[in-house]
Amino acid sequence: MERLTAALDEIGADYRLDTPRSVVVSLPGQRKLTTECGLVIEDHALRVEAFVARRPEENHEAVWAELLRRNGKLYAVSFAVDGSDDIHLVGRLPFAAIGADELDRVLGQVLAAADETFNVILELGFKSSIQDEWRWRLARGESTRNLAAFEHLRPDD
Protein backbone atom coordinates (compact mmCIF):
# COMPACT_ATOMS: atom_id res chain seq x y z
CA MET A 1 0.00 0.00 0.00
CA GLU A 2 2.89 2.39 0.73
CA ARG A 3 4.10 2.06 -2.85
CA LEU A 4 0.67 2.89 -4.24
CA THR A 5 0.07 5.89 -1.98
CA ALA A 6 3.59 7.20 -2.67
CA ALA A 7 2.89 7.06 -6.42
CA LEU A 8 -0.48 8.79 -5.92
CA ASP A 9 1.19 11.49 -3.82
CA GLU A 10 3.87 11.97 -6.48
CA ILE A 11 1.28 12.64 -9.18
CA GLY A 12 -0.82 14.84 -6.90
CA ALA A 13 -3.90 12.64 -7.02
CA ASP A 14 -6.94 13.38 -4.86
CA TYR A 15 -7.52 10.07 -3.06
CA ARG A 16 -8.72 8.49 0.16
CA LEU A 17 -7.95 5.16 1.76
CA ASP A 18 -10.91 2.83 1.42
CA THR A 19 -9.69 -0.44 2.95
CA PRO A 20 -6.24 -1.65 3.97
CA ARG A 21 -5.72 -2.77 0.36
CA SER A 22 -7.60 -0.14 -1.65
CA VAL A 23 -7.90 3.55 -2.34
CA VAL A 24 -10.49 5.64 -4.15
CA VAL A 25 -9.19 8.36 -6.45
CA SER A 26 -11.45 11.28 -7.42
CA LEU A 27 -10.89 12.31 -11.02
CA PRO A 28 -12.43 15.67 -11.99
CA GLY A 29 -13.99 15.78 -15.44
CA GLN A 30 -15.94 18.16 -17.62
CA ARG A 31 -18.92 16.14 -18.89
CA LYS A 32 -18.97 13.65 -16.01
CA LEU A 33 -18.08 15.99 -13.18
CA THR A 34 -16.27 13.40 -11.06
CA THR A 35 -15.23 9.83 -11.71
CA GLU A 36 -14.41 7.79 -8.62
CA CYS A 37 -11.75 5.22 -9.45
CA GLY A 38 -11.03 2.35 -7.09
CA LEU A 39 -7.51 0.92 -7.02
CA VAL A 40 -7.36 -2.45 -5.28
CA ILE A 41 -4.12 -4.23 -4.49
CA GLU A 42 -4.38 -7.95 -5.20
CA ASP A 43 -1.66 -10.58 -4.71
CA HIS A 44 0.25 -9.68 -7.88
CA ALA A 45 -1.94 -7.10 -9.57
CA LEU A 46 -3.58 -3.74 -9.21
CA ARG A 47 -7.28 -3.85 -10.05
CA VAL A 48 -8.79 -0.67 -11.49
CA GLU A 49 -12.54 -0.07 -11.23
CA ALA A 50 -14.54 3.05 -12.06
CA PHE A 51 -18.29 3.49 -12.26
CA VAL A 52 -19.30 5.36 -15.43
CA ALA A 53 -23.11 5.26 -15.75
CA ARG A 54 -26.24 3.43 -14.68
CA ARG A 55 -27.92 0.80 -16.83
CA PRO A 56 -29.33 2.48 -19.94
CA GLU A 57 -33.09 2.85 -19.98
CA GLU A 58 -33.33 2.36 -23.76
CA ASN A 59 -31.27 1.49 -26.84
CA HIS A 60 -29.13 -1.00 -24.92
CA GLU A 61 -27.65 -2.52 -28.06
CA ALA A 62 -26.55 0.87 -29.38
CA VAL A 63 -24.90 1.71 -26.05
CA TRP A 64 -23.10 -1.66 -25.86
CA ALA A 65 -21.96 -1.34 -29.49
CA GLU A 66 -20.55 2.14 -28.82
CA LEU A 67 -18.65 0.92 -25.76
CA LEU A 68 -17.25 -2.09 -27.63
CA ARG A 69 -16.03 0.18 -30.43
CA ARG A 70 -14.27 2.36 -27.88
CA ASN A 71 -12.68 -0.59 -26.03
CA GLY A 72 -10.19 -1.19 -28.83
CA LYS A 73 -8.74 2.29 -28.40
CA LEU A 74 -8.29 2.19 -24.62
CA TYR A 75 -5.10 1.62 -22.65
CA ALA A 76 -5.12 -0.75 -19.64
CA VAL A 77 -8.87 -0.58 -19.02
CA SER A 78 -12.03 -1.51 -20.87
CA PHE A 79 -15.74 -0.91 -20.58
CA ALA A 80 -17.72 -3.64 -18.85
CA VAL A 81 -21.14 -4.09 -17.28
CA ASP A 82 -21.96 -5.54 -13.90
CA GLY A 83 -24.84 -7.83 -12.93
CA SER A 84 -27.25 -4.86 -13.04
CA ASP A 85 -25.93 -3.73 -16.46
CA ASP A 86 -24.41 -0.61 -14.91
CA ILE A 87 -21.39 0.57 -16.92
CA HIS A 88 -17.86 0.54 -15.49
CA LEU A 89 -14.27 0.83 -16.63
CA VAL A 90 -12.17 -2.08 -15.38
CA GLY A 91 -8.62 -3.25 -15.69
CA ARG A 92 -5.93 -5.31 -14.02
CA LEU A 93 -2.24 -4.44 -14.17
CA PRO A 94 0.86 -6.19 -12.81
CA PHE A 95 1.51 -4.48 -9.50
CA ALA A 96 5.26 -4.67 -10.02
CA ALA A 97 4.94 -2.39 -13.07
CA ILE A 98 3.06 0.35 -11.24
CA GLY A 99 5.01 3.55 -10.64
CA ALA A 100 3.94 7.18 -10.69
CA ASP A 101 4.22 7.52 -14.50
CA GLU A 102 2.24 4.36 -15.24
CA LEU A 103 -0.38 5.16 -12.61
CA ASP A 104 -0.78 8.66 -14.03
CA ARG A 105 -1.24 7.18 -17.52
CA VAL A 106 -3.86 4.67 -16.34
CA LEU A 107 -5.80 7.22 -14.28
CA GLY A 108 -5.63 9.63 -17.23
CA GLN A 109 -7.11 6.93 -19.46
CA VAL A 110 -9.91 6.25 -16.96
CA LEU A 111 -10.74 9.95 -16.77
CA ALA A 112 -10.62 10.46 -20.54
CA ALA A 113 -12.72 7.37 -21.30
CA ALA A 114 -15.38 8.15 -18.68
CA ASP A 115 -15.55 11.84 -19.54
CA GLU A 116 -15.52 11.49 -23.34
CA THR A 117 -18.14 8.74 -23.31
CA PHE A 118 -20.52 10.05 -20.65
CA ASN A 119 -22.74 12.28 -22.82
CA VAL A 120 -22.79 9.67 -25.59
CA ILE A 121 -24.07 7.08 -23.10
CA LEU A 122 -26.68 9.52 -21.81
CA GLU A 123 -27.87 10.48 -25.27
CA LEU A 124 -28.12 6.90 -26.52
CA GLY A 125 -29.40 5.28 -23.35
CA PHE A 126 -31.50 8.01 -21.73
CA LYS A 127 -32.75 10.13 -24.64
CA SER A 128 -36.43 9.91 -23.66
CA SER A 129 -35.67 10.90 -20.07
CA ILE A 130 -33.57 13.85 -21.23
CA GLN A 131 -36.41 15.03 -23.46
CA ASP A 132 -38.88 14.61 -20.57
CA GLU A 133 -36.56 16.61 -18.34
CA TRP A 134 -36.43 19.39 -20.93
CA ARG A 135 -40.24 19.51 -21.07
CA TRP A 136 -40.60 19.51 -17.29
CA ARG A 137 -38.05 22.31 -16.73
CA LEU A 138 -39.36 24.46 -19.56
CA ALA A 139 -42.97 24.10 -18.37
CA ARG A 140 -42.01 25.23 -14.87
CA GLY A 141 -39.50 27.89 -15.85
CA GLU A 142 -36.68 25.92 -14.19
CA SER A 143 -33.03 26.32 -15.14
CA THR A 144 -31.90 24.21 -18.09
CA ARG A 145 -28.21 25.03 -17.63
CA ASN A 146 -27.18 21.44 -16.90
CA LEU A 147 -29.00 20.30 -20.06
CA ALA A 148 -26.92 22.55 -22.33
CA ALA A 149 -24.98 19.59 -23.76
CA PHE A 150 -28.33 18.22 -24.96
CA GLU A 151 -29.72 21.39 -26.52
CA HIS A 152 -30.30 19.41 -29.73
CA LEU A 153 -32.76 17.22 -27.78
CA ARG A 154 -34.82 20.21 -26.60
CA PRO A 155 -38.43 19.70 -27.62
CA ASP A 156 -39.95 22.16 -30.07
CA ASP A 157 -43.34 22.26 -28.35
QUICOR-V181117 format. One record per residue. BURIAL is b if it has 9 or more other ideal C-beta (glycine too) atoms within 8 Angstrom, else e. Layout:
BEGIN
<<BURIAL> <BURIAL>>
END
This chain:
BEGIN
<<e> <e> <e> <b> <b> <b> <b> <b> <e> <e> <b> <e> <b> <e> <b> <e> <e> <e> <e> <e> <e> <b> <b> <b> <b> <b> <b> <e> <b> <e> <e> <b> <e> <e> <b> <b> <b> <b> <b> <b> <b> <b> <e> <e> <b> <b> <b> <b> <b> <b> <b> <b> <b> <e> <b> <b> <e> <e> <b> <b> <e> <b> <b> <b> <e> <b> <b> <b> <e> <b> <b> <e> <e> <b> <e> <b> <b> <e> <b> <e> <b> <e> <e> <e> <b> <b> <b> <b> <b> <b> <b> <e> <b> <e> <b> <e> <e> <b> <e> <b> <e> <b> <b> <b> <b> <b> <b> <e> <b> <b> <b> <e> <b> <b> <b> <e> <b> <b> <b> <b> <b> <b> <b> <b> <b> <b> <b> <e> <e> <b> <b> <e> <b> <b> <b> <b> <b> <b> <e> <e> <e> <e> <e> <b> <e> <e> <b> <e> <e> <b> <e> <e> <b> <b> <e> <e> <e>>
END
